[in-house]
Amino acid sequence: MDEIIENGYNLNIPRYVNTANDVEEIDFAKVTAEMEETDKEIAKVSEDLKASFAELGLQFPF
């Protein structure tokens, strides 16, 4: 009650209840760099697989 009186009987919910969500900020530059690195790794593995299939006389499926 003391707090309500101190706030001039203002009963707005945000004054008494924290409604903010603690959301982790995303570093989009970092995520983009990680995605680009992953894409490079996928391309490298695909090329390695393609070479292995070729050595076996097989067609690379993708």
N, C-alpha and C positions, 0 to 999 in steps of 0.2 A: 504494500500500500504506500509505503514511503516513497518508493521509486515512482509510482504513478502520480503521486502528489507533486514530486519534484519535476515531473514532466508536464505539469499543468493539466493533468487528467487526460492527456493524449493517449488514446488506446490503440494507435496504429500498430499493427502486428510487428512490422520490421523494427520498431523501436525496442521490442522486448525479446524477439526471437530472431536468431540469425538464419536468414533464408538463403544465404549465398551457398552455392555448392563449391567445394574445393575441387576445381578441375585442373588437371595437370596440363600445362601449356605444351603444345607440340612445336618442336623446332622443325619447321617445314624444310628448311635448307638441309638440315641433317638427314631427315627422312628421304628427301629427294636424292641426296648423295648416296645413301645406303641402297636405294632402289636402283640407281644407275650402276652401282658396283655389283649388285645381284644380277642385273641384266647382263653385264659383262661376263660374270661367272657362268651364267646359263649359256651364253653364246659360245664360250670356250668349251664347256662340257659337250655341247651339241656338235661342235666341230670335231672334238676328240671321238665322239661316238660315230660320227659320219665317217671318219678315217678308219675306225675299227671295223665298221660294217663293210667299207670298201675293201679292206684287206681280206675279209671273209667272202667277198664276191656278192654281198647282199646290198639291197637298196635301203638307204636310210629312210625310215618311215615318216619323218616330219621334216 
